[in-house]
């Protein structure tokens, strides 16, 4: 944990004001803020608010820096931002020239008179977070913000706001709606969010009371998802029979082998596993009995869990291939993380857990293409908080869906925990913490490679699994892992 983060944390707990000034908000800045929030909300037993508050804080900060960048852009274009014709002309190219070239804005902002001040303090029974920037909001922009706030108060969840997605020319659009829905459904409340406009500065205040409690999000899609889970069939009888045989101390390898041979698909998967790079053998295995002797009962049972899920869900949903492709990569990464971090005993379980961790996404596909595309658009926009977007769009997230599904099928508790907490390892039960952290890190690595996440918001203690101290080191590791995965090799 960076010293500046722990220093800020200590000052806040001592009741002092923490003041930070930015010109530009970098990934490293966001990483530090996220880490500070993790520490702070863990201390106040409000860890469930971390992702929500970070999403809102990031929205406030990015709106502030974009407002500053907009003023600089208009200046470079010799346009008067207060002139309606100039404003319209400037906004026609703002997205392409500024938003789409965001990293280039740092040099302009760093040399400018524009600033962002952040003030934080623990006071009046809660956490106070204020952002001030010195680019005033124009009257027409204020009116758009006001209209968006009033609209947001009418929505039950984010799915109600999907029809408004078309207007994205201003950061005050979807971001304002997102912020207010998060405020309402998290229990923080509208009244704890204030915006102040003056001719000189813009201030946004957020207050998180210490007595906020988790809210139950009621969504029209929640019931549909729960019905979908309820109506899914049990695991195939052949798979269940083999799992029971594995759990029976009186079973022998010959009995298991004979039962496996009745299922050609399972036999082929077992032979493929026994001849993979993860099992060093003198000769290639070509019989089920020989393969079973190589992989052992524990790995057979793990294979059965994956096979059972595939048989039930494999052909049920369209676009499932994308989920399985990601899961295969996470499985490979997870096994290697377990080995490289000295937690070899979790390697086999990590491989299986990696394959199963995202099965909740398959159930989300039952909502239909239109709604899932809208959710994906939100997740892409808030790539580091995709689970929050699911929870506040449909009332339930894919990790919780997967947990419910594995409980329905009576899977082992450690696999249930992996599915349920692979995006929030800090909430995992202590007895499953190791395996959850392995899958969390493997999943984040795969998502970073696919540009669906960033290094900035990886939960810091988990980085120590691989002794990762910097972003450059992190990227070297995942590049090496990905090369090995594509080549089908162990590291």
N, C-alpha and C positions, 0 to 999 in steps of 0.2 A: 504494500500500500504506500503510495507516494507520501513523503513527509508533509507536503503542503495540504493534503487531504486530511491527514490525522491532526495536523495543527488546527485546521478550520473546525474539525469535529470537536476538539478539546475546547476551543474558544466558545463554540455554540453551547456546549453543555455547561460552561461557566457563566452563561448569560451574556456574553459579549457579542457585539455586532461584528460580523465578518463582511468585509467590503472587498470586492474584486472589480477590476476594470478590464474590459476587453475592447479591442478594435474589430476583431474577427473571431468567430466561434469555430474552433477547429475540432476535429475528432478527439484529440487529446483533452481539450477543455471539457467536452461532453463526457468523456470517460471519467474525469475527476469528479464532475458533478454527480454522475451516477453512483460512483463509489461512496461519495459523501452521503448520499441519500440512503444507500444500503446500510451504512453504519448507523445513521441517525434513526431511521425507522425501525431498525432492529432493536435499538436501545429502548425506544418507546413502545415496543411490542406492536408495531404497526407495519410489519414487513410486507403485508398484503397491499399496502399503498405505494410501495416503491415504484413499480412500473407506471402506475397511474400518474403520480406526481412528476416523475421524470418526463413522461410524455407531454404533460402540460407545460412543465418548465422549459423543455426543449422547444416547444411551439412558441412560447413567449420570447425566448432568446433569439430564435431564428427569424421571427417576425421583426424583431428590433434591428437585427443586423441587416436584414433585407431592406428595411425602410431606409437605413443609412446608405446602403448600396444604391438604392433607387435614386436618392438625391444626387449622389456622385455621378451616376449614369446620365441623368438629365443635364448635369453641368457639362459633362464631356461632349454631349450631343448639342450643346448650346441651345437647349430648350428650357422654357420657363415653366416649371412644374405647376405654377399657379394659373397659367393660361390654359383654358379648356382645350383649345386646338392642339397646343403643344403637348398637353398631358395625353391626349388621345394618340397622337403620333408616337410619343415616347413609349407608351404602354404596348403599342403594336409590336415593338421589337424587344421589349424588356425581358421577356421570358427567354428568347433565343440568345440575347447578348449578355444577360446577367445570370438568370437562373440556370441555364444550360451550360454556362461557363463559370460555375460558382467558385472553383478554386482560384481562378484568375482574379477574383475580386479582392483577395487578401492584400495584394500589393497596393491597390487603390485605397482600401480602407485604412491600412497601416499608416499611410502618409497623410491621412485626412484629419480634419478637425472633429470628425464624428466619433462618438464613444458609446459604450454600453456600460453602465454601472449596475452591479448586482449587490444588493444588501440582504443579508440573512441574519436572523436572530430568533432565539427561543424566548418568547414572551407571551404574557396573557393566556397561558395554558395551551400554547401551540407553537408551530413553526411558521415564521414569517419570511416570505421570499418576495423581494421586490426587484424589478428590472426597469431601469430608466435609460432612455436614449435621447439624443439631442436633435432628432429630426421630427418636427411636428407633423401630425396627421392632418391631412387636408379635410375641409368640411364634407366634401362628397365621400371621402374614404370613411370618415366617422359615421356618416349616415348608412353606408353599406354595412359597417360593423354592427350598428344598432339593429338594423333589419335582421342580420344573421343571428344575433343574440336572441331576438324575439322569436325567430323561427325555431332555433335550437330548443327553446323552452317548451315547444309544442311536441317535440319528438320523445318517444318512449326509449328508443335505442337508435343506434347508427343506421340500422336497416331502413328506418323511416326517412333518413336524410339522403338516401341513395339517389333520389330523383334530382337532387340539387347538385350532383357531381359535375354537371356540365360547366358551371361557372367557376373556373379555377384561375381567372386572370389576376385575382388579388389573393394575397396570403390570408386576408381577413375572411375568406370564404369558408372552405371546408374546415380549416384549422379552428375557427371560432366555434363552429358547430361541434366538432370533435371535443374541444375543451369543455364546452358546457354540458355535453352529455356525460363526459367523464366526471365532471363536478357533481352532477346530480346522482348518477348511478353508483358512484364510489362512496357517497355519504358525506363528502366534503361540503357540498352545497354551493349554489350560485352566489349566495350572500358573502362568501369568502373569496370572491374574485372581483377585483375592482380595476377599472381602466380610467386613467386621468389624462385628459388632453389639454395642453396649454400651447400658446403660440411659440414656445421655446423648446419644451421637452414633452415626451410621452412617458407616462409611468404605468406599469401594470403590477398590481399587488395580488399575491396569493397567500392565504392563511390556512394552515392545516391544523385543526384542533386535535389535541391529544386524545380526545374522547370519541373520535370517529370509529365506528364499528363496521365490519364487512356487511355489504348489502347483498340481498338476493336479487339478481337481475331477471325480471320477468320479460320474456320475449316470445313473440308468436312462433318463432322457429324452435324454441327450446323443447316444447312438447313434441314437435315433429321428430326431432333428433332422438328423444327418449323413446318414442314409439318405434322408431327404426331399430334401435338397439334391442328393444323388447321382442321385436318380431324376427330378429335374426335367428337362424337355426342353431342348434347346439353343434359342437364339433362332430365330425363324422364318427360313427360307431367304431370303425376300424382303428382310427387314431386314438380314441378314448380307451379302447381295449388294450392297445400297446402301452399307453401311459400308465394304465393300471398294472400291467405286467411289470413295467419298470419299477413301480413303487412296491411291488410284492417281493419281499425278501426270499420267498421260496421259488421264484422264477429262475430259470437258467438260460444261458445264452443260446442254447439250441432251440428252446421253445420260442424265444424272441425272434430268432433268425427265421424259423419256419413261418411265423406270423407275418413278418415283414415281406417275405417272398410272395405273399398273396397280393401285395400292392406294388405293381411294376414301377409306378412313379416314385414311391418312397424308396424302393430298392435302388433305383438309379441315383436318387439324391444322396443316399447313404454311401454308395460307391464313389460318387464324385467327391464327397466330403473326405472320405478315407484316403483318397489319392491326391488331395490338395496339398499345397505347400506348407500347411500348418501341421501336417503329420509326416514326420520323416520315417520312411520305410525303405527296406532293401529292395522290395519288389512291388510291382503294381498289384493292387487287390482287384480280383475279378469275381469274388463270391460274396454274398451277403454275410455269411458267417465270418469270413476273413476281415471284411470291412468293419463288422461290429466289434471284433476283437481289437482293432486299431483305435476306433473312436471312443469306445467305452459306453456305459449306460448313461452317464451324465450328458454326454454329447448327443446320444440317441434321443433322450428325452427333449433336449433343446430343439433338435431337428423336428420332433413330432409337434411341438408347439407351433413352429413356423409352418409346417405342412398343414396342420389343422386350420390355421388362420387363412392360408392360401386357398384351401378347398372351399371355405365358406365365402370368403370375400373376393377371391381372385378374379372372377369374371362377372361380379355383380355390378361393379361401377365402372363407368367410362373414365378415361384419364388416370386409371389406377397405376399405369406403367410408370408415370413420373414419380409417384410416391415410392414405389418399390425400387426404382433406380437410385433415388436419394438414400433410401434405407440400406441398400447394399453397400453404398459408400460409407455410411455411418458405421455399419457393422464392421467393415474392414478397419476403419480408423480406430474404432473403439477397442478392438482386439489389440491393435498395436500400441495404443495408449496404455492399456493395462500392462502389457509386457514391458514397455519402455519406462514406465513409472514404477516398476518393481512390484506391481500388484498382479502377478501372474495368475494367482488363484481365481481372479475374476475374468480371465481372458475368454474362456468359453462362454460364460454367461454374458459377457459384454458383446460378443459376436451375435448371440441370439437376441439380446435386448435391443441392439442396434437395428436389427431387422424388423422388430415389432414396434419400436417407439412411436411411429407416426401412423399407426393404423386408424387412429381417430380421424385423420384427414380423409380416409376413404368413406367414412360415414357422412362427413360433411358434404360429399358429392351427391348425397341423396336429396339435398335441398334444391338441386337443379342448377343449370348453367348460369342463368341470369344472376341469381343471388350469390353464387360462389365467385363469379367474375367480379362482382362489386366488392365482395370481401377481399378478394385478392388485390384489387386496386388500392384498397385501404392499407393492406399489409405491405404492399410495395412502397407506398408513401411513408409508412411508419415502420420501416423494415426491422428496426431493433425491438419493436414491441408488437409483433404479429399476434401473439396470444391475447394481448389486451384488445386488439381489434376484433378478434373472434368473440371474446366474452361480451364486449359492448355492442356487437352487431347482432348476435343471435342468442346471447345469454349463456353460452357454454363454449368452452374451447376444445380443440382437438386433443390435448393431453387428458382432460377430464373425461372426454368421450371414450378414449382408449382405456383409461382406468376402469370405467364402468363396464366396458365390454369384456375386459380380461377377468374382472370379478364375476361377471355372468358365467364365464367359461371355467371358473375355478382355477385360474392360473396361479402360480406361486406369487407370494406377496412381493418379492423383490422385483418381479417383472411388472406387477401392477404399479409399484412405486416409480419405476423407471418411466413408464408411460405417463403417469400423472404429474411427475415433477421434473421432467427432462428440460423444461424451460425455466424452472424455478428451483434450482438445487438447494437453495437456502431454506426451503420449506420441507425438504425430504426428511422422513424419519431417520433418526440417528443410526439405526441398524442397517439402513440401506444407503447411507450417505455416499460410500465409496463407489458403488456401481452407478448411482444416479449421476455423480459428478463426472465419471468417465464418459457416460453417454451424452451428458450435457456438453462437454468439451468437444467430443467427436461431432455432435450435431452442429455446434457453432462453427467448427472448422469447415464442415461441408457447406454450410450456409454462406460463410465468408467467400469461399471459392465460387459460389454461384451468385455472389453479389446480393444476397438476401439478408445479410447481417454485416456488422463491422466489428473490428477488434475493440472499439471504444467501449462497448457495453458488455463485454464478457465479465462475468462475476469473478473478481480478482483472486480470491483464494484458490479457485479451480485452476488457474494458470500455473500454480505451483506444482501441480501434478507432473508437468513436463519441464519444471524449472524455467518457465518462460518469463523473461525479464523485460522484453521489448517487443514492439510491433514487428520490427525487421526479423527478429528471431522467430516469432510466431509464423510469419509468412514463409520463411525458409522451411520450417517444419511441415506446414501443410502442403507446400509444393512438393517436397520429397515424398510425403505420404501419398499424394495424389498420383505421382509418377508410378509409385509402387503398385497402387490400386489399378491403374490403367494397364500396367504390365502383368498384373496377376501374381505379384511376388510379395513375399514377406520383406519387411524392412531389414 
